Amino acid sequence: MFTVTAALTAAQLLSFCTESSEVSAANCSSYIVGVAEADLRSVCLPENSVYAQLVTEFVTKAKAEAPAVLIQMPAAAYLRAQWAENHPCP
């Protein structure tokens, strides 16, 4: 059996990150940590950056974003673009 799954959108990730349940918060953090660790060579996050800071940055920016952008954009791409803007490589 072959299953096709759609990529998590930025809107779906924001939903996980803003829900009050511990499971949702863990899903949010795990997803962001996974993307950050997979992209260590292509993004320049500060060495002293803590993952909680990355979650906070994502939620703050995503809440201010137009909903149409969040619905259409894959979460990983949104995070990478945000990190490139907030933490540009020297």
PDB file of N, CA, C and O in Angstrom, chain B, residues numbered from 101:
ATOM      1  N   MET B 101       0.841  -1.172   0.000  1.00  0.00           N
ATOM      2  CA  MET B 101       0.000   0.000   0.000  1.00  0.00           C
ATOM      3  C   MET B 101       0.887   1.236   0.000  1.00  0.00           C
ATOM      4  O   MET B 101       1.908   1.281   0.686  1.00  0.00           O
ATOM      5  N   PHE B 102       0.494   2.219  -0.763  1.00  0.00           N
ATOM      6  CA  PHE B 102       1.238   3.457  -0.895  1.00  0.00           C
ATOM      7  C   PHE B 102       0.354   4.590  -0.407  1.00  0.00           C
ATOM      8  O   PHE B 102      -0.785   4.728  -0.854  1.00  0.00           O
ATOM      9  N   THR B 103       0.866   5.397   0.501  1.00  0.00           N
ATOM     10  CA  THR B 103       0.092   6.508   1.040  1.00  0.00           C
ATOM     11  C   THR B 103       0.758   7.818   0.658  1.00  0.00           C
ATOM     12  O   THR B 103       1.965   7.986   0.831  1.00  0.00           O
ATOM     13  N   VAL B 104      -0.022   8.727   0.146  1.00  0.00           N
ATOM     14  CA  VAL B 104       0.483  10.050  -0.193  1.00  0.00           C
ATOM     15  C   VAL B 104      -0.002  11.012   0.882  1.00  0.00           C
ATOM     16  O   VAL B 104      -1.194  11.075   1.185  1.00  0.00           O
ATOM     17  N   THR B 105       0.925  11.751   1.446  1.00  0.00           N
ATOM     18  CA  THR B 105       0.537  12.738   2.444  1.00  0.00           C
ATOM     19  C   THR B 105       0.967  14.111   1.962  1.00  0.00           C
ATOM     20  O   THR B 105       2.045  14.270   1.389  1.00  0.00           O
ATOM     21  N   ALA B 106       0.139  15.075   2.192  1.00  0.00           N
ATOM     22  CA  ALA B 106       0.468  16.447   1.819  1.00  0.00           C
ATOM     23  C   ALA B 106       1.422  17.023   2.852  1.00  0.00           C
ATOM     24  O   ALA B 106       1.409  16.633   4.020  1.00  0.00           O
ATOM     25  N   ALA B 107       2.241  17.950   2.404  1.00  0.00           N
ATOM     26  CA  ALA B 107       3.159  18.621   3.320  1.00  0.00           C
ATOM     27  C   ALA B 107       2.365  19.449   4.324  1.00  0.00           C
ATOM     28  O   ALA B 107       1.308  19.991   4.004  1.00  0.00           O
ATOM     29  N   LEU B 108       2.880  19.536   5.512  1.00  0.00           N
ATOM     30  CA  LEU B 108       2.280  20.360   6.550  1.00  0.00           C
ATOM     31  C   LEU B 108       2.384  21.819   6.114  1.00  0.00           C
ATOM     32  O   LEU B 108       3.462  22.277   5.735  1.00  0.00           O
ATOM     33  N   THR B 109       1.289  22.542   6.163  1.00  0.00           N
ATOM     34  CA  THR B 109       1.332  23.958   5.793  1.00  0.00           C
ATOM     35  C   THR B 109       1.718  24.806   6.999  1.00  0.00           C
ATOM     36  O   THR B 109       1.662  24.359   8.145  1.00  0.00           O
ATOM     37  N   ALA B 110       2.108  26.034   6.708  1.00  0.00           N
ATOM     38  CA  ALA B 110       2.434  26.965   7.788  1.00  0.00           C
ATOM     39  C   ALA B 110       1.204  27.221   8.664  1.00  0.00           C
ATOM     40  O   ALA B 110       1.333  27.412   9.873  1.00  0.00           O
ATOM     41  N   ALA B 111       0.018  27.225   8.059  1.00  0.00           N
ATOM     42  CA  ALA B 111      -1.216  27.417   8.840  1.00  0.00           C
ATOM     43  C   ALA B 111      -1.438  26.256   9.803  1.00  0.00           C
ATOM     44  O   ALA B 111      -1.830  26.466  10.951  1.00  0.00           O
ATOM     45  N   GLN B 112      -1.189  25.038   9.340  1.00  0.00           N
ATOM     46  CA  GLN B 112      -1.357  23.877  10.214  1.00  0.00           C
ATOM     47  C   GLN B 112      -0.336  23.899  11.350  1.00  0.00           C
ATOM     48  O   GLN B 112      -0.660  23.580  12.494  1.00  0.00           O
ATOM     49  N   LEU B 113       0.901  24.281  11.023  1.00  0.00           N
ATOM     50  CA  LEU B 113       1.924  24.365  12.070  1.00  0.00           C
ATOM     51  C   LEU B 113       1.548  25.429  13.091  1.00  0.00           C
ATOM     52  O   LEU B 113       1.699  25.213  14.293  1.00  0.00           O
ATOM     53  N   LEU B 114       1.065  26.565  12.631  1.00  0.00           N
ATOM     54  CA  LEU B 114       0.647  27.622  13.566  1.00  0.00           C
ATOM     55  C   LEU B 114      -0.461  27.111  14.481  1.00  0.00           C
ATOM     56  O   LEU B 114      -0.492  27.428  15.669  1.00  0.00           O
ATOM     57  N   SER B 115      -1.356  26.330  13.926  1.00  0.00           N
ATOM     58  CA  SER B 115      -2.430  25.754  14.738  1.00  0.00           C
ATOM     59  C   SER B 115      -1.861  24.873  15.846  1.00  0.00           C
ATOM     60  O   SER B 115      -2.289  24.970  16.996  1.00  0.00           O
ATOM     61  N   PHE B 116      -0.898  24.015  15.508  1.00  0.00           N
ATOM     62  CA  PHE B 116      -0.253  23.176  16.523  1.00  0.00           C
ATOM     63  C   PHE B 116       0.412  24.045  17.586  1.00  0.00           C
ATOM     64  O   PHE B 116       0.308  23.776  18.783  1.00  0.00           O
ATOM     65  N   CYS B 117       1.092  25.084  17.131  1.00  0.00           N
ATOM     66  CA  CYS B 117       1.892  25.902  18.044  1.00  0.00           C
ATOM     67  C   CYS B 117       1.056  26.782  18.968  1.00  0.00           C
ATOM     68  O   CYS B 117       1.549  27.235  20.001  1.00  0.00           O
ATOM     69  N   THR B 118      -0.193  27.028  18.612  1.00  0.00           N
ATOM     70  CA  THR B 118      -1.016  27.918  19.432  1.00  0.00           C
ATOM     71  C   THR B 118      -2.112  27.196  20.209  1.00  0.00           C
ATOM     72  O   THR B 118      -2.824  27.818  20.997  1.00  0.00           O
ATOM     73  N   GLU B 119      -2.253  25.893  19.994  1.00  0.00           N
ATOM     74  CA  GLU B 119      -3.221  25.132  20.784  1.00  0.00           C
ATOM     75  C   GLU B 119      -2.686  24.961  22.198  1.00  0.00           C
ATOM     76  O   GLU B 119      -1.478  25.019  22.428  1.00  0.00           O
ATOM     77  N   SER B 120      -3.582  24.753  23.125  1.00  0.00           N
ATOM     78  CA  SER B 120      -3.179  24.683  24.532  1.00  0.00           C
ATOM     79  C   SER B 120      -2.756  23.286  24.985  1.00  0.00           C
ATOM     80  O   SER B 120      -2.225  23.136  26.086  1.00  0.00           O
ATOM     81  N   SER B 121      -2.978  22.271  24.168  1.00  0.00           N
ATOM     82  CA  SER B 121      -2.633  20.924  24.626  1.00  0.00           C
ATOM     83  C   SER B 121      -1.125  20.680  24.557  1.00  0.00           C
ATOM     84  O   SER B 121      -0.427  21.214  23.696  1.00  0.00           O
ATOM     85  N   GLU B 122      -0.657  19.872  25.474  1.00  0.00           N
ATOM     86  CA  GLU B 122       0.765  19.538  25.519  1.00  0.00           C
ATOM     87  C   GLU B 122       1.190  18.759  24.276  1.00  0.00           C
ATOM     88  O   GLU B 122       2.312  18.916  23.794  1.00  0.00           O
ATOM     89  N   VAL B 123       0.301  17.929  23.767  1.00  0.00           N
ATOM     90  CA  VAL B 123       0.601  17.142  22.570  1.00  0.00           C
ATOM     91  C   VAL B 123       0.832  18.071  21.382  1.00  0.00           C
ATOM     92  O   VAL B 123       1.791  17.889  20.631  1.00  0.00           O
ATOM     93  N   SER B 124      -0.029  19.055  21.208  1.00  0.00           N
ATOM     94  CA  SER B 124       0.127  20.006  20.109  1.00  0.00           C
ATOM     95  C   SER B 124       1.408  20.809  20.261  1.00  0.00           C
ATOM     96  O   SER B 124       2.128  21.018  19.284  1.00  0.00           O
ATOM     97  N   ALA B 125       1.699  21.259  21.467  1.00  0.00           N
ATOM     98  CA  ALA B 125       2.933  22.015  21.703  1.00  0.00           C
ATOM     99  C   ALA B 125       4.158  21.158  21.395  1.00  0.00           C
ATOM    100  O   ALA B 125       5.136  21.647  20.830  1.00  0.00           O
ATOM    101  N   ALA B 126       4.103  19.896  21.762  1.00  0.00           N
ATOM    102  CA  ALA B 126       5.220  18.985  21.473  1.00  0.00           C
ATOM    103  C   ALA B 126       5.363  18.764  19.968  1.00  0.00           C
ATOM    104  O   ALA B 126       6.477  18.721  19.448  1.00  0.00           O
ATOM    105  N   ASN B 127       4.228  18.624  19.267  1.00  0.00           N
ATOM    106  CA  ASN B 127       4.273  18.471  17.811  1.00  0.00           C
ATOM    107  C   ASN B 127       4.887  19.697  17.154  1.00  0.00           C
ATOM    108  O   ASN B 127       5.697  19.579  16.235  1.00  0.00           O
ATOM    109  N   CYS B 128       4.502  20.866  17.625  1.00  0.00           N
ATOM    110  CA  CYS B 128       5.033  22.127  17.105  1.00  0.00           C
ATOM    111  C   CYS B 128       6.553  22.176  17.288  1.00  0.00           C
ATOM    112  O   CYS B 128       7.298  22.383  16.330  1.00  0.00           O
ATOM    113  N   SER B 129       6.987  21.987  18.506  1.00  0.00           N
ATOM    114  CA  SER B 129       8.424  22.046  18.800  1.00  0.00           C
ATOM    115  C   SER B 129       9.207  20.993  18.038  1.00  0.00           C
ATOM    116  O   SER B 129      10.278  21.277  17.501  1.00  0.00           O
ATOM    117  N   SER B 130       8.681  19.784  17.988  1.00  0.00           N
ATOM    118  CA  SER B 130       9.378  18.694  17.295  1.00  0.00           C
ATOM    119  C   SER B 130       9.544  18.998  15.811  1.00  0.00           C
ATOM    120  O   SER B 130      10.599  18.742  15.230  1.00  0.00           O
ATOM    121  N   TYR B 131       8.504  19.540  15.211  1.00  0.00           N
ATOM    122  CA  TYR B 131       8.575  19.865  13.784  1.00  0.00           C
ATOM    123  C   TYR B 131       9.637  20.940  13.542  1.00  0.00           C
ATOM    124  O   TYR B 131      10.469  20.799  12.645  1.00  0.00           O
ATOM    125  N   ILE B 132       9.611  22.005  14.330  1.00  0.00           N
ATOM    126  CA  ILE B 132      10.559  23.107  14.147  1.00  0.00           C
ATOM    127  C   ILE B 132      11.985  22.646  14.420  1.00  0.00           C
ATOM    128  O   ILE B 132      12.898  23.019  13.684  1.00  0.00           O
ATOM    129  N   VAL B 133      12.195  21.847  15.455  1.00  0.00           N
ATOM    130  CA  VAL B 133      13.522  21.304  15.742  1.00  0.00           C
ATOM    131  C   VAL B 133      13.996  20.436  14.585  1.00  0.00           C
ATOM    132  O   VAL B 133      15.156  20.522  14.180  1.00  0.00           O
ATOM    133  N   GLY B 134      13.117  19.606  14.052  1.00  0.00           N
ATOM    134  CA  GLY B 134      13.483  18.739  12.936  1.00  0.00           C
ATOM    135  C   GLY B 134      13.915  19.516  11.716  1.00  0.00           C
ATOM    136  O   GLY B 134      14.910  19.172  11.077  1.00  0.00           O
ATOM    137  N   VAL B 135      13.177  20.563  11.386  1.00  0.00           N
ATOM    138  CA  VAL B 135      13.550  21.390  10.231  1.00  0.00           C
ATOM    139  C   VAL B 135      14.867  22.105  10.506  1.00  0.00           C
ATOM    140  O   VAL B 135      15.733  22.168   9.633  1.00  0.00           O
ATOM    141  N   ALA B 136      15.023  22.638  11.697  1.00  0.00           N
ATOM    142  CA  ALA B 136      16.259  23.356  12.041  1.00  0.00           C
ATOM    143  C   ALA B 136      17.463  22.429  11.964  1.00  0.00           C
ATOM    144  O   ALA B 136      18.493  22.799  11.400  1.00  0.00           O
ATOM    145  N   GLU B 137      17.347  21.236  12.523  1.00  0.00           N
ATOM    146  CA  GLU B 137      18.476  20.309  12.521  1.00  0.00           C
ATOM    147  C   GLU B 137      18.780  19.781  11.124  1.00  0.00           C
ATOM    148  O   GLU B 137      19.935  19.496  10.808  1.00  0.00           O
ATOM    149  N   ALA B 138      17.765  19.650  10.296  1.00  0.00           N
ATOM    150  CA  ALA B 138      17.980  19.177   8.921  1.00  0.00           C
ATOM    151  C   ALA B 138      18.638  20.253   8.065  1.00  0.00           C
ATOM    152  O   ALA B 138      19.272  19.941   7.057  1.00  0.00           O
ATOM    153  N   ASP B 139      18.493  21.507   8.456  1.00  0.00           N
ATOM    154  CA  ASP B 139      18.985  22.618   7.637  1.00  0.00           C
ATOM    155  C   ASP B 139      20.166  23.345   8.252  1.00  0.00           C
ATOM    156  O   ASP B 139      20.412  24.498   7.899  1.00  0.00           O
ATOM    157  N   LEU B 140      20.890  22.733   9.137  1.00  0.00           N
ATOM    158  CA  LEU B 140      21.975  23.428   9.812  1.00  0.00           C
ATOM    159  C   LEU B 140      23.019  23.984   8.848  1.00  0.00           C
ATOM    160  O   LEU B 140      23.657  24.995   9.142  1.00  0.00           O
ATOM    161  N   ARG B 141      23.194  23.340   7.713  1.00  0.00           N
ATOM    162  CA  ARG B 141      24.192  23.814   6.757  1.00  0.00           C
ATOM    163  C   ARG B 141      23.685  24.953   5.887  1.00  0.00           C
ATOM    164  O   ARG B 141      24.480  25.702   5.319  1.00  0.00           O
ATOM    165  N   SER B 142      22.373  25.088   5.779  1.00  0.00           N
ATOM    166  CA  SER B 142      21.835  26.091   4.861  1.00  0.00           C
ATOM    167  C   SER B 142      21.223  27.306   5.547  1.00  0.00           C
ATOM    168  O   SER B 142      20.847  28.270   4.879  1.00  0.00           O
ATOM    169  N   VAL B 143      21.121  27.271   6.858  1.00  0.00           N
ATOM    170  CA  VAL B 143      20.638  28.438   7.595  1.00  0.00           C
ATOM    171  C   VAL B 143      21.664  28.808   8.648  1.00  0.00           C
ATOM    172  O   VAL B 143      22.409  27.955   9.131  1.00  0.00           O
ATOM    173  N   CYS B 144      21.700  30.071   8.996  1.00  0.00           N
ATOM    174  CA  CYS B 144      22.692  30.557   9.952  1.00  0.00           C
ATOM    175  C   CYS B 144      22.013  30.977  11.247  1.00  0.00           C
ATOM    176  O   CYS B 144      21.939  32.162  11.572  1.00  0.00           O
ATOM    177  N   LEU B 145      21.527  29.998  11.967  1.00  0.00           N
ATOM    178  CA  LEU B 145      20.909  30.287  13.254  1.00  0.00           C
ATOM    179  C   LEU B 145      22.011  30.599  14.252  1.00  0.00           C
ATOM    180  O   LEU B 145      23.086  30.002  14.190  1.00  0.00           O
ATOM    181  N   PRO B 146      21.763  31.526  15.173  1.00  0.00           N
ATOM    182  CA  PRO B 146      22.782  31.827  16.178  1.00  0.00           C
ATOM    183  C   PRO B 146      23.150  30.570  16.968  1.00  0.00           C
ATOM    184  O   PRO B 146      22.293  29.737  17.262  1.00  0.00           O
ATOM    185  N   GLU B 147      24.432  30.447  17.306  1.00  0.00           N
ATOM    186  CA  GLU B 147      24.884  29.265  18.042  1.00  0.00           C
ATOM    187  C   GLU B 147      24.182  29.127  19.380  1.00  0.00           C
ATOM    188  O   GLU B 147      23.954  28.012  19.851  1.00  0.00           O
ATOM    189  N   ASN B 148      23.841  30.242  19.993  1.00  0.00           N
ATOM    190  CA  ASN B 148      23.193  30.202  21.308  1.00  0.00           C
ATOM    191  C   ASN B 148      21.669  30.153  21.192  1.00  0.00           C
ATOM    192  O   ASN B 148      20.956  30.304  22.185  1.00  0.00           O
ATOM    193  N   SER B 149      21.183  29.942  19.974  1.00  0.00           N
ATOM    194  CA  SER B 149      19.745  29.911  19.741  1.00  0.00           C
ATOM    195  C   SER B 149      19.131  28.690  20.417  1.00  0.00           C
ATOM    196  O   SER B 149      19.640  27.575  20.298  1.00  0.00           O
ATOM    197  N   VAL B 150      18.049  28.917  21.116  1.00  0.00           N
ATOM    198  CA  VAL B 150      17.317  27.812  21.719  1.00  0.00           C
ATOM    199  C   VAL B 150      16.066  27.571  20.885  1.00  0.00           C
ATOM    200  O   VAL B 150      15.514  28.500  20.295  1.00  0.00           O
ATOM    201  N   TYR B 151      15.631  26.340  20.840  1.00  0.00           N
ATOM    202  CA  TYR B 151      14.500  26.001  19.990  1.00  0.00           C
ATOM    203  C   TYR B 151      13.225  26.722  20.409  1.00  0.00           C
ATOM    204  O   TYR B 151      12.383  27.027  19.564  1.00  0.00           O
ATOM    205  N   ALA B 152      13.074  26.995  21.687  1.00  0.00           N
ATOM    206  CA  ALA B 152      11.890  27.735  22.147  1.00  0.00           C
ATOM    207  C   ALA B 152      11.852  29.114  21.499  1.00  0.00           C
ATOM    208  O   ALA B 152      10.775  29.625  21.191  1.00  0.00           O
ATOM    209  N   GLN B 153      13.019  29.721  21.290  1.00  0.00           N
ATOM    210  CA  GLN B 153      13.095  31.021  20.630  1.00  0.00           C
ATOM    211  C   GLN B 153      12.608  30.910  19.184  1.00  0.00           C
ATOM    212  O   GLN B 153      11.924  31.806  18.688  1.00  0.00           O
ATOM    213  N   LEU B 154      12.959  29.819  18.511  1.00  0.00           N
ATOM    214  CA  LEU B 154      12.525  29.621  17.129  1.00  0.00           C
ATOM    215  C   LEU B 154      11.012  29.446  17.046  1.00  0.00           C
ATOM    216  O   LEU B 154      10.376  29.925  16.108  1.00  0.00           O
ATOM    217  N   VAL B 155      10.442  28.760  18.027  1.00  0.00           N
ATOM    218  CA  VAL B 155       8.984  28.596  18.074  1.00  0.00           C
ATOM    219  C   VAL B 155       8.326  29.954  18.259  1.00  0.00           C
ATOM    220  O   VAL B 155       7.364  30.281  17.564  1.00  0.00           O
ATOM    221  N   THR B 156       8.839  30.745  19.191  1.00  0.00           N
ATOM    222  CA  THR B 156       8.281  32.070  19.461  1.00  0.00           C
ATOM    223  C   THR B 156       8.372  32.960  18.226  1.00  0.00           C
ATOM    224  O   THR B 156       7.415  33.658  17.891  1.00  0.00           O
ATOM    225  N   GLU B 157       9.523  32.939  17.546  1.00  0.00           N
ATOM    226  CA  GLU B 157       9.690  33.739  16.330  1.00  0.00           C
ATOM    227  C   GLU B 157       8.670  33.326  15.269  1.00  0.00           C
ATOM    228  O   GLU B 157       8.056  34.174  14.622  1.00  0.00           O
ATOM    229  N   PHE B 158       8.497  32.016  15.100  1.00  0.00           N
ATOM    230  CA  PHE B 158       7.545  31.529  14.102  1.00  0.00           C
ATOM    231  C   PHE B 158       6.135  31.998  14.423  1.00  0.00           C
ATOM    232  O   PHE B 158       5.455  32.549  13.558  1.00  0.00           O
ATOM    233  N   VAL B 159       5.690  31.787  15.652  1.00  0.00           N
ATOM    234  CA  VAL B 159       4.325  32.132  16.041  1.00  0.00           C
ATOM    235  C   VAL B 159       4.084  33.630  15.880  1.00  0.00           C
ATOM    236  O   VAL B 159       3.046  34.036  15.358  1.00  0.00           O
ATOM    237  N   THR B 160       5.021  34.444  16.318  1.00  0.00           N
ATOM    238  CA  THR B 160       4.867  35.896  16.225  1.00  0.00           C
ATOM    239  C   THR B 160       4.712  36.344  14.779  1.00  0.00           C
ATOM    240  O   THR B 160       3.811  37.120  14.461  1.00  0.00           O
ATOM    241  N   LYS B 161       5.579  35.863  13.910  1.00  0.00           N
ATOM    242  CA  LYS B 161       5.507  36.284  12.507  1.00  0.00           C
ATOM    243  C   LYS B 161       4.275  35.693  11.819  1.00  0.00           C
ATOM    244  O   LYS B 161       3.591  36.396  11.076  1.00  0.00           O
ATOM    245  N   ALA B 162       3.990  34.437  12.053  1.00  0.00           N
ATOM    246  CA  ALA B 162       2.873  33.779  11.381  1.00  0.00           C
ATOM    247  C   ALA B 162       1.538  34.404  11.766  1.00  0.00           C
ATOM    248  O   ALA B 162       0.638  34.503  10.933  1.00  0.00           O
ATOM    249  N   LYS B 163       1.404  34.822  13.010  1.00  0.00           N
ATOM    250  CA  LYS B 163       0.152  35.464  13.437  1.00  0.00           C
ATOM    251  C   LYS B 163      -0.071  36.783  12.702  1.00  0.00           C
ATOM    252  O   LYS B 163      -1.214  37.194  12.506  1.00  0.00           O
ATOM    253  N   ALA B 164       1.001  37.445  12.297  1.00  0.00           N
ATOM    254  CA  ALA B 164       0.895  38.727  11.595  1.00  0.00           C
ATOM    255  C   ALA B 164       0.759  38.553  10.083  1.00  0.00           C
ATOM    256  O   ALA B 164       0.483  39.515   9.365  1.00  0.00           O
ATOM    257  N   GLU B 165       0.950  37.342   9.610  1.00  0.00           N
ATOM    258  CA  GLU B 165       0.937  37.050   8.169  1.00  0.00           C
ATOM    259  C   GLU B 165      -0.494  36.927   7.647  1.00  0.00           C
ATOM    260  O   GLU B 165      -1.422  36.611   8.392  1.00  0.00           O
ATOM    261  N   ALA B 166      -0.647  37.184   6.352  1.00  0.00           N
ATOM    262  CA  ALA B 166      -1.950  36.995   5.706  1.00  0.00           C
ATOM    263  C   ALA B 166      -2.292  35.504   5.711  1.00  0.00           C
ATOM    264  O   ALA B 166      -1.448  34.682   5.355  1.00  0.00           O
ATOM    265  N   PRO B 167      -3.508  35.143   6.105  1.00  0.00           N
ATOM    266  CA  PRO B 167      -3.890  33.727   6.168  1.00  0.00           C
ATOM    267  C   PRO B 167      -3.681  32.972   4.861  1.00  0.00           C
ATOM    268  O   PRO B 167      -3.326  31.794   4.883  1.00  0.00           O
ATOM    269  N   ALA B 168      -3.892  33.623   3.734  1.00  0.00           N
ATOM    270  CA  ALA B 168      -3.732  32.949   2.440  1.00  0.00           C
ATOM    271  C   ALA B 168      -2.299  32.466   2.237  1.00  0.00           C
ATOM    272  O   ALA B 168      -2.075  31.411   1.644  1.00  0.00           O
ATOM    273  N   VAL B 169      -1.344  33.225   2.721  1.00  0.00           N
ATOM    274  CA  VAL B 169       0.067  32.823   2.608  1.00  0.00           C
ATOM    275  C   VAL B 169       0.313  31.572   3.429  1.00  0.00           C
ATOM    276  O   VAL B 169       0.962  30.634   2.965  1.00  0.00           O
ATOM    277  N   LEU B 170      -0.202  31.558   4.644  1.00  0.00           N
ATOM    278  CA  LEU B 170       0.024  30.427   5.546  1.00  0.00           C
ATOM    279  C   LEU B 170      -0.628  29.153   5.029  1.00  0.00           C
ATOM    280  O   LEU B 170      -0.070  28.065   5.174  1.00  0.00           O
ATOM    281  N   ILE B 171      -1.797  29.280   4.432  1.00  0.00           N
ATOM    282  CA  ILE B 171      -2.517  28.109   3.930  1.00  0.00           C
ATOM    283  C   ILE B 171      -1.793  27.478   2.756  1.00  0.00           C
ATOM    284  O   ILE B 171      -1.790  26.256   2.612  1.00  0.00           O
ATOM    285  N   GLN B 172      -1.179  28.298   1.918  1.00  0.00           N
ATOM    286  CA  GLN B 172      -0.550  27.808   0.699  1.00  0.00           C
ATOM    287  C   GLN B 172       0.901  27.377   0.877  1.00  0.00           C
ATOM    288  O   GLN B 172       1.391  26.560   0.097  1.00  0.00           O
ATOM    289  N   MET B 173       1.588  27.889   1.860  1.00  0.00           N
ATOM    290  CA  MET B 173       3.029  27.656   1.965  1.00  0.00           C
ATOM    291  C   MET B 173       3.351  26.466   2.857  1.00  0.00           C
ATOM    292  O   MET B 173       2.839  26.366   3.971  1.00  0.00           O
ATOM    293  N   PRO B 174       4.197  25.568   2.372  1.00  0.00           N
ATOM    294  CA  PRO B 174       4.653  24.475   3.234  1.00  0.00           C
ATOM    295  C   PRO B 174       5.380  25.030   4.463  1.00  0.00           C
ATOM    296  O   PRO B 174       6.133  25.999   4.363  1.00  0.00           O
ATOM    297  N   ALA B 175       5.152  24.424   5.590  1.00  0.00           N
ATOM    298  CA  ALA B 175       5.723  24.925   6.846  1.00  0.00           C
ATOM    299  C   ALA B 175       7.245  24.980   6.807  1.00  0.00           C
ATOM    300  O   ALA B 175       7.838  25.957   7.264  1.00  0.00           O
ATOM    301  N   ALA B 176       7.883  23.946   6.270  1.00  0.00           N
ATOM    302  CA  ALA B 176       9.349  23.939   6.241  1.00  0.00           C
ATOM    303  C   ALA B 176       9.888  25.097   5.405  1.00  0.00           C
ATOM    304  O   ALA B 176      10.865  25.735   5.796  1.00  0.00           O
ATOM    305  N   ALA B 177       9.272  25.373   4.273  1.00  0.00           N
ATOM    306  CA  ALA B 177       9.704  26.489   3.423  1.00  0.00           C
ATOM    307  C   ALA B 177       9.481  27.819   4.133  1.00  0.00           C
ATOM    308  O   ALA B 177      10.314  28.721   4.045  1.00  0.00           O
ATOM    309  N   TYR B 178       8.361  27.940   4.831  1.00  0.00           N
ATOM    310  CA  TYR B 178       8.064  29.161   5.575  1.00  0.00           C
ATOM    311  C   TYR B 178       9.122  29.387   6.662  1.00  0.00           C
ATOM    312  O   TYR B 178       9.618  30.501   6.832  1.00  0.00           O
ATOM    313  N   LEU B 179       9.459  28.325   7.392  1.00  0.00           N
ATOM    314  CA  LEU B 179      10.477  28.445   8.442  1.00  0.00           C
ATOM    315  C   LEU B 179      11.821  28.844   7.856  1.00  0.00           C
ATOM    316  O   LEU B 179      12.490  29.730   8.388  1.00  0.00           O
ATOM    317  N   ARG B 180      12.226  28.195   6.757  1.00  0.00           N
ATOM    318  CA  ARG B 180      13.517  28.529   6.138  1.00  0.00           C
ATOM    319  C   ARG B 180      13.561  29.988   5.689  1.00  0.00           C
ATOM    320  O   ARG B 180      14.566  30.672   5.880  1.00  0.00           O
ATOM    321  N   ALA B 181      12.473  30.459   5.097  1.00  0.00           N
ATOM    322  CA  ALA B 181      12.416  31.856   4.649  1.00  0.00           C
ATOM    323  C   ALA B 181      12.480  32.806   5.840  1.00  0.00           C
ATOM    324  O   ALA B 181      13.144  33.841   5.786  1.00  0.00           O
ATOM    325  N   GLN B 182      11.795  32.450   6.899  1.00  0.00           N
ATOM    326  CA  GLN B 182      11.807  33.283   8.102  1.00  0.00           C
ATOM    327  C   GLN B 182      13.200  33.329   8.710  1.00  0.00           C
ATOM    328  O   GLN B 182      13.672  34.394   9.106  1.00  0.00           O
ATOM    329  N   TRP B 183      13.855  32.184   8.785  1.00  0.00           N
ATOM    330  CA  TRP B 183      15.201  32.156   9.357  1.00  0.00           C
ATOM    331  C   TRP B 183      16.185  32.921   8.487  1.00  0.00           C
ATOM    332  O   TRP B 183      17.082  33.583   9.010  1.00  0.00           O
ATOM    333  N   ALA B 184      16.034  32.844   7.170  1.00  0.00           N
ATOM    334  CA  ALA B 184      16.917  33.585   6.267  1.00  0.00           C
ATOM    335  C   ALA B 184      16.754  35.101   6.485  1.00  0.00           C
ATOM    336  O   ALA B 184      17.717  35.862   6.393  1.00  0.00           O
ATOM    337  N   GLU B 185      15.520  35.514   6.774  1.00  0.00           N
ATOM    338  CA  GLU B 185      15.241  36.929   7.019  1.00  0.00           C
ATOM    339  C   GLU B 185      15.722  37.361   8.402  1.00  0.00           C
ATOM    340  O   GLU B 185      16.334  38.419   8.546  1.00  0.00           O
ATOM    341  N   ASN B 186      15.449  36.548   9.414  1.00  0.00           N
ATOM    342  CA  ASN B 186      15.789  36.915  10.800  1.00  0.00           C
ATOM    343  C   ASN B 186      17.246  36.662  11.164  1.00  0.00           C
ATOM    344  O   ASN B 186      17.808  37.343  12.021  1.00  0.00           O
ATOM    345  N   HIS B 187      17.845  35.688  10.515  1.00  0.00           N
ATOM    346  CA  HIS B 187      19.203  35.280  10.852  1.00  0.00           C
ATOM    347  C   HIS B 187      20.037  35.114   9.580  1.00  0.00           C
ATOM    348  O   HIS B 187      20.475  34.006   9.269  1.00  0.00           O
ATOM    349  N   PRO B 188      20.259  36.215   8.836  1.00  0.00           N
ATOM    350  CA  PRO B 188      20.997  36.083   7.574  1.00  0.00           C
ATOM    351  C   PRO B 188      22.436  35.614   7.799  1.00  0.00           C
ATOM    352  O   PRO B 188      23.069  35.949   8.800  1.00  0.00           O
ATOM    353  N   CYS B 189      22.922  34.847   6.862  1.00  0.00           N
ATOM    354  CA  CYS B 189      24.301  34.368   6.946  1.00  0.00           C
ATOM    355  C   CYS B 189      25.246  35.536   6.661  1.00  0.00           C
ATOM    356  O   CYS B 189      24.958  36.388   5.820  1.00  0.00           O
ATOM    357  N   PRO B 190      26.363  35.566   7.362  1.00  0.00           N
ATOM    358  CA  PRO B 190      27.336  36.663   7.134  1.00  0.00           C
ATOM    359  C   PRO B 190      27.983  36.566   5.768  1.00  0.00           C
ATOM    360  O   PRO B 190      28.817  37.402   5.420  1.00  0.00           O
TER     361      PRO B 190
END
